[in-house]
Amino acid sequence: MAKVETGNKFNQRIRDYKETAKQLKALEKIKKVIKKDLEEMLEASGLDELESEAGKVKYIIQNRSSMNSGMLLKKLDELGIEKPVITTRTIDEKVLETMMYNNEIDHDIVSSCVKSKIIKYIRVF
Protein backbone atom coordinates (compact mmCIF):
# COMPACT_ATOMS: atom_id res chain seq x y z
CA MET A 1 0.00 0.00 0.00
CA ALA A 2 1.33 3.41 -0.93
CA LYS A 3 1.78 5.95 1.85
CA VAL A 4 1.00 9.64 1.36
CA GLU A 5 2.83 12.32 3.31
CA THR A 6 0.87 13.89 6.13
CA GLY A 7 -0.44 17.41 5.81
CA ASN A 8 -1.44 17.18 2.17
CA LYS A 9 -4.91 17.62 0.69
CA PHE A 10 -5.55 13.87 0.47
CA ASN A 11 -5.05 13.39 4.20
CA GLN A 12 -7.26 16.39 4.96
CA ARG A 13 -10.06 15.00 2.78
CA ILE A 14 -9.86 11.66 4.62
CA ARG A 15 -10.11 13.50 7.94
CA ASP A 16 -13.05 15.54 6.61
CA TYR A 17 -14.79 12.38 5.43
CA LYS A 18 -14.37 10.65 8.79
CA GLU A 19 -15.54 13.70 10.75
CA THR A 20 -18.58 14.17 8.50
CA ALA A 21 -19.48 10.49 8.81
CA LYS A 22 -19.26 10.76 12.62
CA GLN A 23 -21.48 13.88 12.63
CA LEU A 24 -24.05 12.21 10.34
CA LYS A 25 -24.22 9.20 12.63
CA ALA A 26 -24.83 11.44 15.66
CA LEU A 27 -27.49 13.44 13.80
CA GLU A 28 -29.24 10.23 12.68
CA LYS A 29 -29.50 9.15 16.33
CA ILE A 30 -31.05 12.50 17.28
CA LYS A 31 -33.40 12.36 14.28
CA LYS A 32 -34.56 8.88 15.32
CA VAL A 33 -35.47 10.10 18.82
CA ILE A 34 -37.35 13.12 17.46
CA LYS A 35 -39.21 10.95 14.95
CA LYS A 36 -40.23 8.56 17.74
CA ASP A 37 -41.50 11.50 19.82
CA LEU A 38 -43.60 12.78 16.89
CA GLU A 39 -44.98 9.29 16.32
CA GLU A 40 -45.99 9.00 20.00
CA MET A 41 -47.65 12.45 19.87
CA LEU A 42 -49.71 11.46 16.84
CA GLU A 43 -50.70 8.14 18.43
CA ALA A 44 -51.74 9.93 21.63
CA SER A 45 -53.83 12.42 19.65
CA GLY A 46 -55.63 9.63 17.80
CA LEU A 47 -55.03 11.46 14.53
CA ASP A 48 -53.01 10.40 11.53
CA GLU A 49 -52.10 13.94 10.49
CA LEU A 50 -51.19 17.10 12.37
CA GLU A 51 -50.22 20.52 11.07
CA SER A 52 -48.67 23.52 12.79
CA GLU A 53 -46.81 26.65 11.74
CA ALA A 54 -43.59 24.56 11.77
CA GLY A 55 -44.88 21.97 9.31
CA LYS A 56 -47.10 18.99 8.73
CA VAL A 57 -46.69 15.41 9.97
CA LYS A 58 -48.51 12.37 8.63
CA TYR A 59 -48.62 9.08 10.50
CA ILE A 60 -48.73 6.23 8.02
CA ILE A 61 -49.21 2.61 9.04
CA GLN A 62 -48.60 -0.05 6.43
CA ASN A 63 -49.00 -3.79 6.70
CA ARG A 64 -46.41 -5.40 4.48
CA SER A 65 -46.47 -9.13 4.08
CA SER A 66 -44.75 -11.66 1.92
CA MET A 67 -45.24 -15.33 1.23
CA ASN A 68 -42.93 -17.77 2.98
CA SER A 69 -42.74 -20.08 -0.03
CA GLY A 70 -40.66 -22.71 1.72
CA MET A 71 -43.16 -23.04 4.56
CA LEU A 72 -46.13 -23.12 2.18
CA LEU A 73 -44.50 -25.76 -0.03
CA LYS A 74 -43.89 -27.92 3.04
CA LYS A 75 -47.52 -27.58 4.15
CA LEU A 76 -48.82 -28.34 0.66
CA ASP A 77 -46.59 -31.42 0.51
CA GLU A 78 -47.96 -32.58 3.88
CA LEU A 79 -51.50 -32.17 2.53
CA GLY A 80 -50.66 -33.90 -0.74
CA ILE A 81 -51.63 -30.83 -2.78
CA GLU A 82 -49.59 -30.43 -5.97
CA LYS A 83 -51.80 -28.34 -8.27
CA PRO A 84 -50.39 -24.87 -7.36
CA VAL A 85 -46.79 -26.13 -7.33
CA ILE A 86 -44.65 -25.72 -10.45
CA THR A 87 -41.07 -26.66 -11.15
CA THR A 88 -38.67 -24.05 -12.42
CA ARG A 89 -35.80 -24.79 -14.76
CA THR A 90 -32.47 -23.65 -13.35
CA ILE A 91 -28.77 -24.26 -13.91
CA ASP A 92 -26.88 -26.68 -11.67
CA GLU A 93 -23.63 -24.72 -11.59
CA LYS A 94 -21.59 -27.61 -10.18
CA VAL A 95 -22.68 -29.89 -13.03
CA LEU A 96 -21.98 -27.11 -15.54
CA GLU A 97 -18.54 -26.55 -14.04
CA THR A 98 -17.77 -30.27 -14.30
CA MET A 99 -18.97 -30.33 -17.91
CA MET A 100 -16.71 -27.38 -18.75
CA TYR A 101 -13.78 -29.05 -16.98
CA ASN A 102 -14.40 -32.26 -18.98
CA ASN A 103 -14.72 -30.24 -22.23
CA GLU A 104 -18.30 -31.41 -22.68
CA ILE A 105 -19.40 -27.81 -23.22
CA ASP A 106 -17.40 -24.97 -24.75
CA HIS A 107 -16.24 -22.26 -22.32
CA ASP A 108 -17.12 -19.60 -24.90
CA ILE A 109 -20.77 -20.63 -24.85
CA VAL A 110 -20.94 -20.16 -21.10
CA SER A 111 -18.85 -16.98 -20.98
CA SER A 112 -21.07 -15.34 -23.61
CA CYS A 113 -23.98 -15.74 -21.18
CA VAL A 114 -22.23 -14.12 -18.21
CA LYS A 115 -23.30 -10.60 -17.29
CA SER A 116 -20.80 -8.51 -15.44
CA LYS A 117 -21.10 -5.11 -13.87
CA ILE A 118 -18.25 -2.93 -12.64
CA ILE A 119 -18.94 -1.45 -9.22
CA LYS A 120 -16.72 1.36 -7.97
CA TYR A 121 -16.61 2.48 -4.37
CA ILE A 122 -14.22 3.63 -1.70
CA ARG A 123 -13.87 2.46 1.86
CA VAL A 124 -12.39 4.87 4.35
CA PHE A 125 -10.89 3.50 7.56
C-alpha positions as CSV (number, residue, x, y, z in Angstrom):
1,M,0.0,0.0,0.0
2,A,1.3,3.4,-0.9
3,K,1.8,6.0,1.9
4,V,1.0,9.6,1.4
5,E,2.8,12.3,3.3
6,T,0.9,13.9,6.1
7,G,-0.4,17.4,5.8
8,N,-1.4,17.2,2.2
9,K,-4.9,17.6,0.7
10,F,-5.6,13.9,0.5
11,N,-5.0,13.4,4.2
12,Q,-7.3,16.4,5.0
13,R,-10.1,15.0,2.8
14,I,-9.9,11.7,4.6
15,R,-10.1,13.5,7.9
16,D,-13.0,15.5,6.6
17,Y,-14.8,12.4,5.4
18,K,-14.4,10.6,8.8
19,E,-15.5,13.7,10.8
20,T,-18.6,14.2,8.5
21,A,-19.5,10.5,8.8
22,K,-19.3,10.8,12.6
23,Q,-21.5,13.9,12.6
24,L,-24.0,12.2,10.3
25,K,-24.2,9.2,12.6
26,A,-24.8,11.4,15.7
27,L,-27.5,13.4,13.8
28,E,-29.2,10.2,12.7
29,K,-29.5,9.1,16.3
30,I,-31.1,12.5,17.3
31,K,-33.4,12.4,14.3
32,K,-34.6,8.9,15.3
33,V,-35.5,10.1,18.8
34,I,-37.4,13.1,17.5
35,K,-39.2,11.0,14.9
36,K,-40.2,8.6,17.7
37,D,-41.5,11.5,19.8
38,L,-43.6,12.8,16.9
39,E,-45.0,9.3,16.3
40,E,-46.0,9.0,20.0
41,M,-47.7,12.4,19.9
42,L,-49.7,11.5,16.8
43,E,-50.7,8.1,18.4
44,A,-51.7,9.9,21.6
45,S,-53.8,12.4,19.7
46,G,-55.6,9.6,17.8
47,L,-55.0,11.5,14.5
48,D,-53.0,10.4,11.5
49,E,-52.1,13.9,10.5
50,L,-51.2,17.1,12.4
51,E,-50.2,20.5,11.1
52,S,-48.7,23.5,12.8
53,E,-46.8,26.7,11.7
54,A,-43.6,24.6,11.8
55,G,-44.9,22.0,9.3
56,K,-47.1,19.0,8.7
57,V,-46.7,15.4,10.0
58,K,-48.5,12.4,8.6
59,Y,-48.6,9.1,10.5
60,I,-48.7,6.2,8.0
61,I,-49.2,2.6,9.0
62,Q,-48.6,0.0,6.4
63,N,-49.0,-3.8,6.7
64,R,-46.4,-5.4,4.5
65,S,-46.5,-9.1,4.1
66,S,-44.8,-11.7,1.9
67,M,-45.2,-15.3,1.2
68,N,-42.9,-17.8,3.0
69,S,-42.7,-20.1,0.0
70,G,-40.7,-22.7,1.7
71,M,-43.2,-23.0,4.6
72,L,-46.1,-23.1,2.2
73,L,-44.5,-25.8,0.0
74,K,-43.9,-27.9,3.0
75,K,-47.5,-27.6,4.2
76,L,-48.8,-28.3,0.7
77,D,-46.6,-31.4,0.5
78,E,-48.0,-32.6,3.9
79,L,-51.5,-32.2,2.5
80,G,-50.7,-33.9,-0.7
81,I,-51.6,-30.8,-2.8
82,E,-49.6,-30.4,-6.0
83,K,-51.8,-28.3,-8.3
84,P,-50.4,-24.9,-7.4
85,V,-46.8,-26.1,-7.3
86,I,-44.7,-25.7,-10.4
87,T,-41.1,-26.7,-11.1
88,T,-38.7,-24.1,-12.4
89,R,-35.8,-24.8,-14.8
90,T,-32.5,-23.7,-13.4
91,I,-28.8,-24.3,-13.9
92,D,-26.9,-26.7,-11.7
93,E,-23.6,-24.7,-11.6
94,K,-21.6,-27.6,-10.2
95,V,-22.7,-29.9,-13.0
96,L,-22.0,-27.1,-15.5
97,E,-18.5,-26.5,-14.0
98,T,-17.8,-30.3,-14.3
99,M,-19.0,-30.3,-17.9
100,M,-16.7,-27.4,-18.7
101,Y,-13.8,-29.0,-17.0
102,N,-14.4,-32.3,-19.0
103,N,-14.7,-30.2,-22.2
104,E,-18.3,-31.4,-22.7
105,I,-19.4,-27.8,-23.2
106,D,-17.4,-25.0,-24.7
107,H,-16.2,-22.3,-22.3
108,D,-17.1,-19.6,-24.9
109,I,-20.8,-20.6,-24.8
110,V,-20.9,-20.2,-21.1
111,S,-18.9,-17.0,-21.0
112,S,-21.1,-15.3,-23.6
113,C,-24.0,-15.7,-21.2
114,V,-22.2,-14.1,-18.2
115,K,-23.3,-10.6,-17.3
116,S,-20.8,-8.5,-15.4
117,K,-21.1,-5.1,-13.9
118,I,-18.3,-2.9,-12.6
119,I,-18.9,-1.4,-9.2
120,K,-16.7,1.4,-8.0
121,Y,-16.6,2.5,-4.4
122,I,-14.2,3.6,-1.7
123,R,-13.9,2.5,1.9
124,V,-12.4,4.9,4.4
125,F,-10.9,3.5,7.6
